[in-house]
Amino acid sequence: MTTTIHHALRSPWGRCEILLVCGLIAAAILRGPALQADDHSAPQRPNVLFILTDDQRYNALSCMGHPHLKTPHIDRLAGEGLLFKNHFCTTSLCSPSRASILSGLYAHTHGVSNNFTEYPTDMVSFPMRLQQEGYETAYVGKWHMGEKNDNPRPGFDHFVTHKGQGQYFDTTFNFNGNDRRVVPGYYTHVVTEMATDWIGKRDGNQPWMLMLGHKAPHSFYFPEPKYEDAFDSVDVQYPRTAFMLDDKPAWFKKRLDTWHGIYGPLFDWRKDFPDRSPEAVEDFANMVRAYWGTLLSVDDSVGVIYDFLKDRGELDNTLIIYTSDNGLLEGEHGMVDKRTGHEPSIRIPLVVRYPGLTPTDQPQVVEQLVSTIDFAPTILDVCNAKPLDHVHGQSWKQLAQGNDSDWRDSYYYEYNYEHQFPYTPNVRALRTDRWKYIRYPHGDGTPDRHMAELYDLREDPEESVNLINDPAHADTVAKLRAELDRLIKLHSDGKPDSMPIDQGIQSGLPEESIR
């Protein structure tokens, strides 16, 4: 070796080659872990971009068939990656669902069962685990676990959020607990710029994980000016299921005039309420159009970040996940908001792009039932990180690679009655590829006091005809109830299925500070 170097040094070209090799070796040593990127024997560690919207129902994307809302940038992710057709939350409420995303656990285990509870500081989340394993981590945008707390949370090197819901315009953000100030501008674009700014200014070579929490399309709905009139020409009516309530539980009709009913205030879009007049549908239409308008800006945001990552050469080494915390009822069954076990409430979008995840470069459509409790195990699996010690979900990496063996064929949903929003009973529901079974426990172990629901989703995707009292389906009901009880017990962690006492549907408005 010494002789070879000696002869090489006698030639100017040899000296250049040695200097070049030495320089590359030195650079590789300084880069440290980044050297693994060229080592095909080392596990891949992609960057992670987790984009989380708020209250986006499953079909509020053009790639999911929306007739009016066009989302070309999100559609491009689906066209270059995976589109999950049957993705669900385990609790259709912001804070519980966000905690389930972080932990892989149901709300009854992680303990965040309402919108006013903090994520437990001693409960390891997938960002904490990635941070432990060398990822640089960040959270930008709406956090919404702990209404009045905008301070940094564990697991993130960089943390920018605000108190409560935030505002569509000129929100006060807290930057890493050191700098709290109003940031002028439209929320969606403000947090997008914060996200790209953090990615662009990173100094290290380690992989990164960024969670971007949008306010949109959460109420109260205010599109940015250029999209205020985007859907004015679209005729919007109450859905037909709003008037098909005779075979439904009686509490449906009690909810009609409330904060969560179609004849109520509609998040301030209706000033005089309740209003059951035919003309009042225009208030409902304006609300729905505004909801759609906020999502046009979110789609723009996805396009900006896509181009940003592409220009930096990081697009194909980034696991991009686009999803929401829960869905939203848009007049179905006479309801607005969420919380119930019906499809628009529990079913949410999921689009994923990462070329290393699928066996081919062709877009994939996944039909299996996946859930918010699957995010934590999946992300850690794809990043070749140590799994969390205990989760209720499972990694859908296998589905992305075409293996659906041993995958679930049913999942269950839970929601607990809230005294702050007393418009929905306790809910326990089972969803299979064909059936939906919903029951409403009173909370004290006595027989249910509300009619249950059964829907054949294959024949009745709108859940318009309740089959619960049809003798022809008695055996189906028994089987579904047994499966629901089995799943609750399976994920109970040895604890009883406890819940508040159902105090009934109330007509008063919630406190203004928590709306």
C-alpha positions as CSV (number, residue, x, y, z in Angstrom):
1,M,0.0,0.0,0.0
2,T,2.9,2.4,1.0
3,T,4.7,1.6,-2.3
4,T,1.5,2.3,-4.3
5,I,1.0,5.6,-2.7
6,H,4.7,6.6,-3.2
7,H,4.5,5.9,-7.0
8,A,1.2,7.7,-7.2
9,L,2.6,10.8,-5.5
10,R,5.3,11.0,-8.3
11,S,2.5,11.7,-10.8
12,P,0.5,15.0,-10.7
13,W,-2.6,13.0,-11.7
14,G,-1.9,10.5,-9.0
15,R,-1.5,13.2,-6.4
16,C,-4.9,14.6,-7.5
17,E,-6.6,11.3,-7.2
18,I,-5.2,10.7,-3.7
19,L,-6.2,14.2,-2.5
20,L,-9.7,13.6,-4.0
21,V,-10.1,10.3,-2.2
22,C,-8.8,11.7,1.1
23,G,-11.2,14.6,0.8
24,L,-14.2,12.2,0.2
25,I,-13.1,10.1,3.2
26,A,-12.9,13.1,5.4
27,A,-16.2,14.4,4.3
28,A,-17.8,11.0,4.9
29,I,-16.3,10.9,8.4
30,L,-17.6,14.4,9.2
31,R,-21.1,13.4,7.8
32,G,-21.2,10.4,10.1
33,P,-24.6,8.7,9.9
34,A,-25.3,10.1,6.4
35,L,-22.7,7.7,5.1
36,Q,-25.3,5.0,5.5
37,A,-27.3,6.5,2.7
38,D,-24.9,5.0,0.2
39,D,-24.6,1.7,2.1
40,H,-27.2,-0.6,0.6
41,S,-26.9,-2.9,3.5
42,A,-28.0,-0.2,6.0
43,P,-31.7,0.3,6.6
44,Q,-33.3,3.3,4.9
45,R,-34.3,6.2,7.1
46,P,-36.5,8.5,5.1
47,N,-37.6,12.0,6.1
48,V,-41.2,12.2,7.3
49,L,-43.6,14.9,6.4
50,F,-46.9,14.4,8.2
51,I,-49.6,16.9,7.0
52,L,-52.7,17.0,9.3
53,T,-55.8,18.8,8.5
54,D,-58.7,19.4,10.9
55,D,-62.2,18.0,10.3
56,Q,-61.7,17.0,6.7
57,R,-64.2,14.3,5.7
58,Y,-63.1,11.4,3.5
59,N,-64.6,12.6,0.2
60,A,-63.4,16.2,0.4
61,L,-60.7,15.5,-2.2
62,S,-61.2,15.2,-6.0
63,C,-59.2,11.9,-5.9
64,M,-61.9,10.6,-3.6
65,G,-64.7,11.6,-6.0
66,H,-65.8,15.1,-4.8
67,P,-67.9,16.6,-7.6
68,H,-66.9,20.2,-7.0
69,L,-63.8,20.5,-4.9
70,K,-60.7,20.1,-7.0
71,T,-57.4,19.2,-5.2
72,P,-54.8,18.6,-8.0
73,H,-51.7,18.7,-5.7
74,I,-53.0,16.2,-3.2
75,D,-54.3,14.1,-6.1
76,R,-50.7,14.1,-7.5
77,L,-49.5,12.6,-4.2
78,A,-52.1,9.8,-4.7
79,G,-51.2,9.4,-8.4
80,E,-47.5,8.9,-7.4
81,G,-48.2,6.9,-4.3
82,L,-51.0,5.3,-2.3
83,L,-54.7,6.2,-1.9
84,F,-56.4,4.6,1.1
85,K,-60.1,4.3,0.5
86,N,-61.2,3.1,3.9
87,H,-59.3,5.1,6.5
88,F,-61.0,5.8,9.9
89,C,-60.5,7.6,13.2
90,T,-61.1,5.8,16.5
91,T,-62.7,8.9,18.1
92,S,-64.1,11.6,15.9
93,L,-62.9,14.5,18.1
94,C,-59.8,16.6,17.6
95,S,-57.7,16.0,20.8
96,P,-58.5,12.3,21.3
97,S,-57.7,11.6,17.6
98,R,-54.5,13.5,17.6
99,A,-53.3,11.6,20.7
100,S,-54.2,8.3,19.0
101,I,-52.1,9.4,16.0
102,L,-49.1,10.1,18.2
103,S,-49.4,7.0,20.4
104,G,-51.1,4.3,18.3
105,L,-53.6,3.8,21.2
106,Y,-57.3,4.2,21.7
107,A,-58.5,7.2,23.8
108,H,-59.5,5.0,26.7
109,T,-55.8,4.1,27.1
110,H,-54.0,7.3,26.3
111,G,-56.5,9.2,28.4
112,V,-57.2,12.2,26.1
113,S,-61.0,11.7,25.9
114,N,-62.0,15.3,25.3
115,N,-60.6,18.6,23.8
116,F,-59.2,19.9,27.1
117,T,-56.7,17.2,28.1
118,E,-53.0,17.3,27.5
119,Y,-51.1,14.4,25.9
120,P,-49.5,12.5,28.8
121,T,-45.9,13.7,29.0
122,D,-44.7,10.2,30.1
123,M,-46.4,8.4,27.2
124,V,-43.9,7.8,24.4
125,S,-45.1,9.0,21.0
126,F,-43.7,8.2,17.6
127,P,-42.0,11.6,17.3
128,M,-40.3,10.9,20.7
129,R,-39.1,7.6,19.4
130,L,-37.7,9.1,16.2
131,Q,-36.0,11.9,18.1
132,Q,-34.4,9.2,20.3
133,E,-33.1,7.5,17.2
134,G,-31.4,10.5,15.7
135,Y,-34.2,12.3,13.8
136,E,-34.5,16.0,14.0
137,T,-38.1,16.7,14.8
138,A,-40.5,19.6,14.4
139,Y,-44.1,20.5,14.9
140,V,-45.7,23.6,13.2
141,G,-49.3,24.6,13.4
142,K,-52.4,23.5,15.3
143,W,-51.6,21.2,18.2
144,H,-54.9,21.3,20.1
145,M,-54.2,19.1,23.1
146,G,-54.5,21.5,26.1
147,E,-56.7,24.5,25.1
148,K,-54.7,27.2,26.9
149,N,-51.2,25.8,26.5
150,D,-49.0,26.9,23.6
151,N,-45.7,25.8,25.1
152,P,-43.3,23.2,23.5
153,R,-44.2,19.5,24.0
154,P,-41.8,16.6,24.4
155,G,-40.5,14.9,21.3
156,F,-39.9,18.0,19.2
157,D,-36.6,19.9,18.6
158,H,-38.6,22.8,17.1
159,F,-42.2,23.6,18.2
160,V,-44.5,26.3,17.0
161,T,-48.1,26.4,17.9
162,H,-50.8,28.6,19.5
163,K,-53.5,28.4,22.1
164,G,-56.8,26.7,21.2
165,Q,-58.2,26.7,17.7
166,G,-56.2,29.5,16.3
167,Q,-57.6,31.9,13.7
168,Y,-57.7,31.9,9.9
169,F,-56.2,35.3,9.9
170,D,-53.4,36.8,12.1
171,T,-52.9,34.1,14.7
172,T,-50.7,34.5,17.7
173,F,-48.0,31.8,17.6
174,N,-45.5,30.7,20.3
175,F,-42.1,30.0,18.8
176,N,-40.3,27.3,20.9
177,G,-41.6,28.9,24.2
178,N,-39.4,32.0,23.7
179,D,-41.3,34.3,21.3
180,R,-45.0,34.7,21.3
181,R,-46.3,37.1,18.6
182,V,-49.1,37.7,16.1
183,V,-48.0,36.5,12.6
184,P,-50.0,38.4,10.0
185,G,-51.5,36.5,7.1
186,Y,-53.7,33.6,6.2
187,Y,-53.1,30.6,8.5
188,T,-52.6,28.0,5.8
189,H,-49.9,29.9,4.1
190,V,-48.3,31.2,7.3
191,V,-47.7,27.6,8.6
192,T,-46.6,26.4,5.2
193,E,-43.9,29.1,5.1
194,M,-42.8,28.2,8.6
195,A,-42.5,24.5,7.6
196,T,-40.4,25.1,4.5
197,D,-38.3,27.7,6.4
198,W,-37.5,25.1,9.1
199,I,-36.6,22.4,6.6
200,G,-34.4,24.8,4.6
201,K,-32.5,26.1,7.6
202,R,-31.6,22.8,9.2
203,D,-27.8,22.4,9.8
204,G,-27.5,18.7,10.4
205,N,-27.4,15.8,8.0
206,Q,-29.6,13.5,10.1
207,P,-33.1,12.6,8.8
208,W,-36.0,14.9,9.8
209,M,-39.6,14.5,10.8
210,L,-42.0,17.4,10.5
211,M,-45.7,17.5,11.5
212,L,-47.6,20.3,9.9
213,G,-51.0,20.9,11.6
214,H,-53.5,23.0,9.6
215,K,-56.4,24.8,11.0
216,A,-58.4,24.2,7.9
217,P,-61.1,23.1,7.3
218,H,-62.2,23.5,11.0
219,S,-65.0,25.8,11.8
220,F,-65.5,28.7,11.8
221,Y,-64.9,28.5,8.0
222,F,-63.2,31.5,6.4
223,P,-61.5,31.0,3.0
224,E,-58.8,33.4,1.9
225,P,-60.1,36.2,-0.3
226,K,-59.2,34.7,-3.6
227,Y,-61.4,31.6,-2.8
228,E,-64.3,33.3,-1.1
229,D,-66.5,33.0,-4.1
230,A,-65.1,29.8,-5.6
231,F,-68.2,27.8,-5.2
232,D,-71.0,30.4,-5.4
233,S,-72.4,28.8,-8.5
234,V,-72.7,25.4,-6.9
235,D,-76.3,24.4,-5.8
236,V,-76.0,23.1,-2.2
237,Q,-79.0,21.5,-0.5
238,Y,-79.6,19.6,2.7
239,P,-78.8,15.9,2.0
240,R,-81.7,13.6,1.6
241,T,-80.8,11.6,4.7
242,A,-81.6,14.8,6.8
243,F,-85.3,14.0,6.3
244,M,-85.1,10.2,6.7
245,L,-85.2,10.1,10.5
246,D,-88.3,8.1,11.4
247,D,-86.4,4.8,11.7
248,K,-83.5,6.4,13.5
249,P,-82.9,6.9,17.2
250,A,-85.1,9.7,18.7
251,W,-82.1,11.8,19.7
252,F,-81.4,12.6,16.0
253,K,-84.5,14.8,15.9
254,K,-83.6,16.4,19.2
255,R,-80.3,17.4,17.8
256,L,-81.8,19.2,14.7
257,D,-82.1,22.6,16.4
258,T,-78.9,22.5,18.5
259,W,-75.3,23.7,17.9
260,H,-74.8,20.4,16.0
261,G,-78.0,20.3,13.9
262,I,-78.9,21.7,10.5
263,Y,-81.5,24.1,11.9
264,G,-79.2,25.5,14.5
265,P,-76.6,28.4,14.3
266,L,-74.3,26.5,11.8
267,F,-71.1,27.9,13.5
268,D,-72.4,31.5,13.1
269,W,-73.5,31.2,9.5
270,R,-77.1,31.4,10.7
271,K,-77.8,34.4,12.9
272,D,-81.5,33.6,13.8
273,F,-82.1,30.1,14.9
274,P,-83.5,27.6,15.0
275,D,-84.8,28.1,11.4
276,R,-86.7,25.3,9.6
277,S,-87.9,27.4,6.7
278,P,-87.0,26.3,3.2
279,E,-85.1,29.6,2.7
280,A,-82.8,28.8,5.5
281,V,-81.0,26.2,3.4
282,E,-79.0,29.1,1.9
283,D,-77.3,29.6,5.3
284,F,-76.3,25.9,5.2
285,A,-75.1,26.2,1.6
286,N,-72.9,29.2,2.5
287,M,-71.4,27.2,5.3
288,V,-70.6,24.3,3.1
289,R,-69.1,26.4,0.3
290,A,-66.8,28.2,2.8
291,Y,-65.7,24.8,4.2
292,W,-64.7,23.7,0.6
293,G,-63.0,27.1,0.0
294,T,-60.6,26.6,3.0
295,L,-59.4,23.3,1.4
296,L,-58.4,25.0,-1.8
297,S,-55.7,26.8,0.2
298,V,-54.5,23.6,1.8
299,D,-54.1,22.0,-1.7
300,D,-52.0,25.0,-2.7
301,S,-49.9,24.4,0.4
302,V,-49.3,20.8,-0.6
303,G,-48.1,22.0,-4.0
304,V,-45.7,24.5,-2.5
305,I,-44.1,21.9,-0.2
306,Y,-44.0,19.3,-3.0
307,D,-42.1,21.7,-5.3
308,F,-39.9,22.8,-2.4
309,L,-38.8,19.3,-1.6
310,K,-38.3,18.5,-5.2
311,D,-36.0,21.5,-5.7
312,R,-34.0,20.4,-2.7
313,G,-33.6,16.8,-4.0
314,E,-35.5,15.5,-0.9
315,L,-38.9,14.6,-2.5
316,D,-38.2,10.9,-3.1
317,N,-36.5,10.3,0.2
318,T,-39.5,11.8,2.2
319,L,-42.4,9.8,3.5
320,I,-45.3,12.2,2.9
321,I,-48.5,11.5,4.7
322,Y,-51.6,13.6,4.1
323,T,-54.6,13.0,6.4
324,S,-57.0,14.5,8.9
325,D,-57.8,14.0,12.6
326,N,-61.5,13.2,12.0
327,G,-64.3,13.6,9.5
328,L,-67.4,15.9,9.5
329,L,-71.1,15.6,9.0
330,E,-72.3,17.9,6.3
331,G,-76.1,17.7,7.0
332,E,-76.3,13.9,6.9
333,H,-79.0,12.6,9.3
334,G,-79.8,16.3,10.0
335,M,-76.4,16.8,11.7
336,V,-73.3,19.0,11.4
337,D,-70.0,18.7,13.3
338,K,-68.8,15.1,14.0
339,R,-68.6,12.8,17.1
340,T,-71.2,10.2,15.8
341,G,-70.4,6.8,14.4
342,H,-71.6,7.6,10.9
343,E,-69.4,7.5,7.8
344,P,-68.8,11.2,7.2
345,S,-67.9,11.6,10.9
346,I,-65.4,8.7,11.2
347,R,-64.0,8.2,7.7
348,I,-61.1,10.5,6.7
349,P,-58.7,11.0,3.8
350,L,-55.3,9.3,3.7
351,V,-52.8,9.8,0.8
352,V,-49.2,8.6,1.1
353,R,-46.2,9.2,-1.2
354,Y,-42.8,7.5,-0.7
355,P,-41.3,5.6,-3.7
356,G,-39.5,3.2,-1.3
357,L,-42.7,2.0,0.2
358,T,-44.4,0.2,-2.8
359,P,-43.1,-2.6,-4.9
360,T,-43.7,-0.8,-8.2
361,D,-43.8,2.8,-9.4
362,Q,-47.5,2.6,-10.2
363,P,-50.1,4.2,-8.0
364,Q,-51.7,1.9,-5.5
365,V,-55.2,1.9,-4.1
366,V,-55.7,0.3,-0.7
367,E,-59.2,-0.9,0.2
368,Q,-58.5,-2.5,3.6
369,L,-59.7,-0.9,6.8
370,V,-56.9,1.2,8.3
371,S,-57.1,3.6,11.3
372,T,-55.5,6.5,13.1
373,I,-54.0,4.0,15.6
374,D,-51.9,2.6,12.7
375,F,-49.8,5.7,12.1
376,A,-47.3,5.4,15.0
377,P,-46.4,1.7,14.2
378,T,-46.4,2.3,10.5
379,I,-44.1,5.4,10.6
380,L,-41.6,3.7,12.9
381,D,-41.7,0.6,10.7
382,V,-41.0,2.5,7.5
383,C,-38.2,4.5,9.3
384,N,-36.7,1.3,10.6
385,A,-37.0,2.6,14.2
386,K,-37.6,0.7,17.4
387,P,-41.4,0.1,17.8
388,L,-43.3,1.5,20.7
389,D,-43.7,-0.9,23.6
390,H,-47.5,-1.1,23.3
391,V,-49.9,0.0,20.6
392,H,-53.4,-1.0,19.5
393,G,-52.7,-0.4,15.8
394,Q,-50.5,-2.2,13.3
395,S,-48.2,-1.1,10.5
396,W,-49.8,-0.9,7.1
397,K,-46.4,-1.1,5.4
398,Q,-47.4,-4.6,4.5
399,L,-50.5,-3.4,2.7
400,A,-48.4,-0.8,0.7
401,Q,-46.3,-3.7,-0.4
402,G,-49.3,-5.8,-1.5
403,N,-49.5,-8.2,1.5
404,D,-53.0,-8.2,3.1
405,S,-52.6,-11.4,5.1
406,D,-53.6,-11.2,8.8
407,W,-55.0,-7.8,8.3
408,R,-58.1,-6.7,10.2
409,D,-61.6,-7.1,8.7
410,S,-63.3,-5.0,11.3
411,Y,-62.5,-2.1,13.6
412,Y,-64.4,-0.4,16.4
413,Y,-65.1,3.2,17.2
414,E,-65.6,4.9,20.6
415,Y,-66.9,8.3,21.7
416,N,-67.8,9.4,25.3
417,Y,-70.6,11.9,26.1
418,E,-69.3,15.4,26.7
419,H,-70.9,17.8,29.2
420,Q,-69.4,20.8,27.3
421,F,-71.1,19.6,24.0
422,P,-74.1,17.6,25.1
423,Y,-75.5,16.8,21.6
424,T,-74.3,13.2,21.1
425,P,-74.7,10.2,23.4
426,N,-72.0,7.7,24.3
427,V,-71.1,5.8,21.1
428,R,-69.7,2.3,20.5
429,A,-69.7,1.2,16.8
430,L,-68.3,-1.6,14.7
431,R,-67.3,-1.1,11.0
432,T,-66.6,-4.0,8.6
433,D,-66.2,-3.9,4.9
434,R,-70.0,-4.3,4.6
435,W,-71.7,-3.6,7.9
436,K,-72.0,-0.8,10.4
437,Y,-73.4,-1.5,13.8
438,I,-73.8,1.4,16.3
439,R,-75.0,1.3,19.9
440,Y,-75.4,4.0,22.6
441,P,-74.6,2.8,26.1
442,H,-76.1,4.8,28.9
443,G,-72.9,4.6,30.9
444,D,-74.0,2.8,34.0
445,G,-74.2,-0.8,32.7
446,T,-78.0,-0.7,32.3
447,P,-79.6,-1.6,29.0
448,D,-79.1,0.9,26.2
449,R,-81.8,3.6,26.2
450,H,-81.4,4.7,22.6
451,M,-82.3,2.6,19.5
452,A,-79.2,1.0,17.9
453,E,-78.4,1.2,14.2
454,L,-77.5,-1.3,11.5
455,Y,-76.6,-0.4,8.0
456,D,-75.7,-2.5,5.0
457,L,-73.0,-0.3,3.5
458,R,-72.7,-2.3,0.3
459,E,-76.4,-1.7,-0.5
460,D,-76.9,1.6,1.4
461,P,-73.6,3.6,1.6
462,E,-75.6,6.7,2.7
463,E,-76.8,4.8,5.9
464,S,-80.3,5.9,5.0
465,V,-82.2,2.7,6.1
466,N,-81.8,1.5,9.7
467,L,-82.1,-2.3,9.6
468,I,-81.8,-2.8,13.4
469,N,-85.4,-4.0,13.9
470,D,-85.6,-6.1,10.8
471,P,-86.0,-9.8,11.9
472,A,-84.1,-10.9,8.8
473,H,-81.0,-9.3,10.2
474,A,-81.2,-10.5,13.8
475,D,-78.4,-13.0,13.4
476,T,-76.2,-10.3,11.8
477,V,-76.8,-8.0,14.7
478,A,-75.9,-10.7,17.2
479,K,-72.7,-11.4,15.3
480,L,-71.7,-7.8,15.0
481,R,-72.5,-7.1,18.7
482,A,-70.3,-10.1,19.7
483,E,-67.4,-8.8,17.4
484,L,-67.8,-5.3,18.9
485,D,-67.6,-6.7,22.4
486,R,-64.6,-8.8,21.4
487,L,-62.6,-5.9,20.1
488,I,-63.4,-3.7,23.1
489,K,-62.2,-6.4,25.4
490,L,-59.1,-7.1,23.2
491,H,-58.0,-3.4,23.4
492,S,-59.2,-2.8,27.0
493,D,-55.7,-3.3,28.5
494,G,-57.5,-5.1,31.3
495,K,-59.8,-2.2,32.2
496,P,-63.6,-2.0,32.0
497,D,-65.2,0.0,29.2
498,S,-66.0,3.0,31.3
499,M,-67.8,6.2,30.2
500,P,-69.8,9.1,31.5
501,I,-73.5,8.8,32.2
502,D,-75.6,10.0,29.3
503,Q,-77.3,13.2,30.4
504,G,-79.4,13.5,27.3
505,I,-79.4,15.9,24.3
506,Q,-79.3,19.5,25.5
507,S,-80.4,22.6,23.5
508,G,-78.1,25.3,25.0
509,L,-75.1,26.7,23.2
510,P,-71.6,25.7,24.3
511,E,-69.4,28.3,25.9
512,E,-68.1,30.8,23.4
513,S,-64.5,30.3,24.4
514,I,-64.5,26.6,23.5
515,R,-66.5,26.6,20.2
